[in-house]
Amino acid sequence: MDLEGGRTRGNSSKKDSWRTVLTLAYQSLGVVYGDLSISPLYVFRSTFGEGIGHSNTNEEIFGVLSLVFWSVTLVPLVKYVFIVLRADDNGEGGTFALYSLLCRHAKVNSLPNCQLADEELYEYKKDSCGSGGAGVSSDRGFAFRLKATLEKRKVLQKILLILALIGTCMVIGDGVLTPALSVFSAISGFELSMSKEHHAYVEVPVACTILVGLFALQHYGTHRVGFLFAPIVITWLFCISAIGLYNIFFWNPQIYRALCPIYALRFIRKTQTGGWMALGGVLLSITGSEAMFADLGHFSQLSIQIAFTSVVYPSLILAYMGQAAYLSRHHDVEHAYHFGFYVSVPENLRWPVLVIAVFAAVVGSQAIITGTFSIIKQCSALNCFPRVKVVHTSSKIHGQIYIPEINWLLMLLTLAVTIGFRNTQHLGHASGLAVITVMLVTTCLMSLVIVLCWHQNVLFALTFVLFFGTIESLFFSASLTKFLQGAWVPIALAFVFMTVMYVWHFGTLKKYEFDVQNKVSINWLLGIGPSIGIVRVRGVGLIHTDLVSGIPVIFSHFVTNLPAFHQILVFLCIKHVPVPHVRPEERFLVGRVGPKNFRLYRCIVRYGYRDIHKDDVEFENDLLCSIAEFIRTGSTEISSNDEIEKIERMTVVGTYSSQTISRRGENGDNNNNNNVDNLDSEETSSELKEIKSPQVIELKKQVRFSVPESPKIDLEAKEELEEVIEAREAGIAYIIGHSYMKAKPGSSTIKKIAINFVYEFLRRNSRAPSFVLGVPHASSLEVGMMYQV
C-alpha cells in the first residue's frame, strides 16, 4: 500500500478542492457554532443585571459593548481560531486531545500498560503538531528538562491528570447548563406579549417541554436532522446581523466608537466593583468557543476558521452593536427585560424571530450534548470514566454517537436546574463558571503543548499563558463572586463527576498493579504441569487479560483448580492507546509465550480512543488470521527465561493482512479467490490486504478455514497452521476474569470507602467491556477472584 502516495493525493485534494472545504464550513455552522451564535439572547441582560446601566448616560452601555467586542475578538478569534486549533491530536480536538498529546510526548500517560511498540503507530507521531523549526537549542534544552521533570515526579503527573479531568467535568456541567440557559433565554420573548403573572406560569412548562423533546430525539442521531441545523443557524445569524444593522443606522450610527478599548477601561474604572462583577455577564459572549476545538474531529481547521471569520464573527459583532445602539437611545424603560434581546427587535418581527431563536437554541444545545457524549467516550476508553453503552448513530461519521445513560442523566439534571432557578441570570452565572474553567484548563495545557510538542520558544508559551490566563482569570474571579447566585451548580456537578472519574481511574490502576504483582512466568507453568497432570483439550481458549506480558493470575487460579486448558491458548489483551485511531494494519500485536510446541500465544489488540469495536464473529476471524500470519512469518519464539517484557519480539499484524489461510463457506466454496501464492507479488499486495467474512444471511458469517497448498509455507509452519484451524473448528472458549476488589486490612478510611463502596458500586452498575459483551454465553467461562489492593 502506497502510504506516501496516498498521503500526497489526500493533501493535494484538500488543497485543490475548495468545494469540500466550503461544504465543511457550511456544515460546521450547524454543529459547532450553535451555542456561540445564540449568546446575544442573554449577554446584555445578564451583564446589566447587577444594577449598572440605569444612568442617563451611555458610558456604561459603550463600556459593556467594548468589553464584549474585545472578549469575542481575543478569545474565540485569536486564541482558538489562530492558535489552539493547531494543537489537534491527529485531527481530534478537546481537553483530552491536549492531554493525549502530552501523554505521548512526555510519557505521563495514566494508562499503565504502555509499550514501546505503541510509539511506532502511524498516528503516534512524536512531532505531529506545530513546527519545531522556530525553537532554538536552549528552548529544546528547557523542553527536555521539563519533560524529564514531568516523567520523574508522579505528583506532577497526577496534577496533570486532575487538570484534564476538571476540564472534562466542566464540559459535562456545561452540557447540563447550556441547554437550560439557551432554551430558557429563547422563550423569554413571551414576556413582551403577556402579563408578568401569566408569563411566570408559561415560561417554565414550555422550556421543560422543549428540553424533554430535545433529549428524547437524541437517539435518532445528529445525522438524521443535521441537514436542518446549518440553515437554522445561518437564518438566525442573518436575522441578528440584519436587526443589528437596522438598529445601528436607525438609532445610533456612532456606536462604532465603542469598539475602542478606552471605553472598556473607563467602564471598569468608573463602576469598579460593579463593573468587575459584570464581567460574569460579558463572559457569556464567548461561551461555545471551546466547541470549535472540541468538534474539530468532525471537520477541518480551515473549514472552522472560514466559518467563524467570514460568517459568525461579523454577525455577532453587528448583533451586539445593534443592541447597544438601541439601548443608547432608550433609557426610560424600567422593566427587567429592558436589556434583553427581544426589546431591540422591531415589534412586527418579534414573533418570527422568537420562533427562529427557539430553533437556534435547540441547535446550540444539540452541539454541547453531542460534545458531552464524545468526551465521555474518550474518558471511558482511557479508563477515566465507568464503561457506558455507546451507540453509533451514523455509519459514515464515527464521531456521531449516542450514550443512553448519559443522555437521560443530562435530561434530569437540566430539568432540575431549569425548574430550580427559573432565572436566566442564575443560569448564566452557572454556565459562565463552567465555560471559563474549561478555557483556563485549555490555556494551561496549551502552554505545555507549545513547549513539549511544538518545541517553540519558552517566551511564546509564557506570553500565551500570561496574556490569556490573565483575561480568563478575571472572568473566573468575577464568576466566583456569583457562587450563591448559581455558580455553585457547576462546582457541585464537577465535584460529583470528578469523584466518580478519579475513583474509577484509581481502582482500575490498582487492579492492574495487582495483576502485574501477581502474574506468573512460563517457568511456573512448566514446573506445575507434571505435578498436577495438565490435560490439553480440543479448541481455542481466549484468556482475556489487561496484562501485556506474563501469565495473568486468573489463569493460574483457573489451571490450579481445573488442570486442563485448550490445545491453542491465546492470552488476549484489548487496550486503548492515546491516539484517536489505530489503522487496521497496525491493530494486532502477536507473539509467542514459551516454546513453539506449547501453542501458547499472546495477542494485543490496540484501539484508539475514538475507534469502533467489531462484532464478536468478525473479531474472532481477524484474530485467527493475525495468529496465522504470525505463524507463517516464522517469528522467533520467546524462551522461558526472557518471556517477561520482551515486547520487541512481538509482531505487528494487520486486521486484514493475513492471507495465510483460506476462508470457505459452509458449502465449501472458496469465498476468497485470492491465492496465498500471490503473497509475494508486489502488484497485488494492496488488493490482498483485505479479506472479509462472506455475505451469509441465513447462517450469519459461519466460516470454515483451510490451509492452501503453497511452497511459501514450510512444513513446520503448515502443521502449526493446521492445528490452529483444527482447534478453530472445534470451537472457541472465552475465559474471563470476574474480579471483586477490596482494600487491604490496615488501609486508610478514605481508601476503604473509595474501593469497597464507590468503586465496587460503579463496577457493579457499569457495563462490561465491549469484548465481554460480545461473547456467546455458551462459550464463556468466568473465573472469580478477590483482589486485595
Sequence and secondary structure as in RCSB ss.txt:
>XXXX:A:sequence
MDLEGGRTRGNSSKKDSWRTVLTLAYQSLGVVYGDLSISPLYVFRSTFGEGIGHSNTNEEIFGVLSLVFWSVTLV
PLVKYVFIVLRADDNGEGGTFALYSLLCRHAKVNSLPNCQLADEELYEYKKDSCGSGGAGVSSDRGFAFRLKATL
EKRKVLQKILLILALIGTCMVIGDGVLTPALSVFSAISGFELSMSKEHHAYVEVPVACTILVGLFALQHYGTHRV
GFLFAPIVITWLFCISAIGLYNIFFWNPQIYRALCPIYALRFIRKTQTGGWMALGGVLLSITGSEAMFADLGHFS
QLSIQIAFTSVVYPSLILAYMGQAAYLSRHHDVEHAYHFGFYVSVPENLRWPVLVIAVFAAVVGSQAIITGTFSI
IKQCSALNCFPRVKVVHTSSKIHGQIYIPEINWLLMLLTLAVTIGFRNTQHLGHASGLAVITVMLVTTCLMSLVI
VLCWHQNVLFALTFVLFFGTIESLFFSASLTKFLQGAWVPIALAFVFMTVMYVWHFGTLKKYEFDVQNKVSINWL
LGIGPSIGIVRVRGVGLIHTDLVSGIPVIFSHFVTNLPAFHQILVFLCIKHVPVPHVRPEERFLVGRVGPKNFRL
YRCIVRYGYRDIHKDDVEFENDLLCSIAEFIRTGSTEISSNDEIEKIERMTVVGTYSSQTISRRGENGDNNNNNN
VDNLDSEETSSELKEIKSPQVIELKKQVRFSVPESPKIDLEAKEELEEVIEAREAGIAYIIGHSYMKAKPGSSTI
KKIAINFVYEFLRRNSRAPSFVLGVPHASSLEVGMMYQV
>XXXX:A:secstr
  HHHHHHHHHHHHHH HHHHHHHHHHHHHHTSHHHHTGGGTHHHHHGGGS S SSSSHHHHHHHHHHHHHHIII
IIIIIIHTGGG  BTTB SHHHHHHHHHHHH   S S   GGGGGSTT  TT SS GGG  HHHHHHHHHHHHHH
HH HHHHHHHHHHHHHHHHHHHHHHHHHHHHHHHHHGGGGGGSS HHHHHHHHHHHHHHHHHHHHHTGGG HHHH
HHHHHHHHHHHHHHHHHHHHHHHHHH GGGGGGGSHHHHHHHHHHHTHHHHHHHHHHGGGGTTHHHHHHTGGGS 
HHHHHHHIIIIIHHHHHHHHHHHHHHHTT     SGGGGSSGGGS GGGHHHHHHHHHHHHHHHHHHHHHHHHHH
HHHHHHTTSS     EE  SS TT EE HHHHHHHHHHHHHHHHHH  HHHHHHHHHHHHHHHHHHHHHHHHHHH
HHTS   HHHHHHHHHHHHHHHHHHHHHHHTTGGGTTHHHHHHHHHHHHHHHHHHHHHHHHHHHHHHH B HHHH
HHHHHHHT EEEEEEEEEE S SSSB HHHHHHHHHS EEEEEEEEEEEEEESSS   GGGSEEEEESS GGG E
EEEEEEEETT     HHHHHHHHHHHHHHHHHHT     SSS TT GGGSEEE TT   SSEEE TTS BS    
GGGGG TTTTTGGG       TTTTS  EEE    TTS HHHHHHHHHHHHHHHH EEEEEEEEEEE  TT  HH
HHIIIIIIIHHHHHHS   HHHHTS GGGEEEEEEEEE 
